[in-house]
Amino acid sequence: MQRLIQIRTYQLAPGTLLTFHRAFVEAAVPLLRAAGHDVVSFGPSLHKEDAYYLIRAYDDLADLNARQDAFYGSPEWRKGPRETVLAVIQQYLDAVLWLSPDAINDLRRRNTGDAGPAG
């Protein structure tokens, strides 16, 4: 069964990648996972110094919208890492597309952003 994935890319303020990544690893991703989001991969982009990505998988567009509305409106997010994360994002862009479970698992294996930025 195919799943809908969302690829979110972030353009961060110069010099803020380490702060953003720390907030993602320590707070944002654990909150997303606790709220039932399937976080496939995340981390610094390979193409640009101040770029970052987050890939999540959902059952369909209704599932994506319901989970994100609930998460971004939750007190855990609003009183948690929200300010730290939003403070360094200059812009972000989303794309959604259907992928097979094998393709999603391949993304998981090949792109482990948990290791963090080089340097």
C-alpha positions in Angstrom: 0.0 0.0 0.0 1.4 3.3 -1.0 1.8 6.1 1.5 1.8 9.9 1.1 5.1 11.4 2.0 5.7 15.1 2.8 9.1 16.5 2.1 9.6 19.8 3.9 12.7 21.8 3.2 13.9 24.7 5.4 16.1 27.6 4.5 17.7 28.6 7.8 19.3 31.9 8.9 23.0 31.8 8.3 25.0 30.1 11.1 22.0 28.6 12.8 22.2 25.0 11.5 23.6 23.5 14.8 21.0 25.2 17.0 18.2 24.1 14.7 19.5 20.5 14.5 19.9 20.3 18.3 16.3 21.5 18.8 15.1 19.0 16.2 16.9 16.0 17.6 16.3 16.8 21.3 12.7 18.1 21.2 10.8 18.4 17.9 11.3 14.9 16.4 10.6 13.2 19.8 7.3 15.2 20.0 6.4 14.4 16.4 6.9 10.7 17.0 5.0 10.8 20.3 2.1 12.4 18.5 2.1 9.5 16.0 3.9 11.1 13.0 6.0 8.7 11.0 9.3 10.6 10.7 11.1 8.9 7.9 14.2 11.1 7.8 15.5 14.5 8.7 18.7 16.4 8.8 21.0 18.9 7.1 20.7 19.0 3.3 23.7 17.9 1.4 23.3 20.7 -1.2 23.5 23.9 0.9 25.1 24.9 4.2 21.9 26.4 5.8 19.3 24.0 4.4 17.5 21.3 6.3 14.8 18.7 5.5 12.1 16.7 7.2 10.4 13.7 5.5 7.2 12.3 7.1 4.8 9.6 5.8 1.1 9.6 6.1 -1.8 7.4 5.0 -3.3 10.1 2.8 -3.8 13.9 2.7 -6.6 13.8 5.3 -4.3 12.0 7.7 -1.5 14.5 7.0 -3.8 17.5 7.6 -5.4 16.0 10.8 -2.1 15.0 12.4 -0.4 18.3 11.5 -3.3 20.4 12.7 -3.3 18.5 16.0 0.4 18.7 16.5 1.0 22.3 15.6 -1.9 23.4 17.7 -0.8 21.3 20.7 0.5 22.9 24.0 3.5 20.5 23.8 4.6 22.1 20.6 3.6 25.7 21.4 5.2 25.7 24.9 8.1 23.4 23.8 10.6 23.8 20.9 8.3 26.0 18.7 10.1 29.4 19.5 13.6 28.0 19.0 12.7 26.2 15.8 10.7 29.1 14.2 13.3 31.7 15.2 15.8 30.5 12.7 13.6 29.5 9.7 13.7 32.0 6.9 11.3 30.0 4.7 10.1 26.5 4.1 8.6 24.6 1.2 6.5 21.4 1.2 6.1 18.8 -1.5 3.9 15.7 -1.2 4.0 12.6 -3.3 3.0 8.9 -3.1 5.7 6.3 -2.5 5.8 2.6 -1.9 6.8 1.1 1.5 10.0 -0.1 -0.1 10.9 3.4 -1.3 10.1 4.9 2.1 12.2 2.3 3.9 15.1 3.0 1.5 14.8 6.7 2.5 15.0 5.7 6.1 18.1 3.6 5.6 20.1 6.0 3.4 19.3 9.3 5.1 19.9 9.3 8.8 19.9 12.9 9.9 20.2 11.9 13.5 24.0 12.0 13.1 23.9 15.8 12.6 25.8 18.3 10.6 29.5 17.8 9.8 31.9 20.0 11.6 
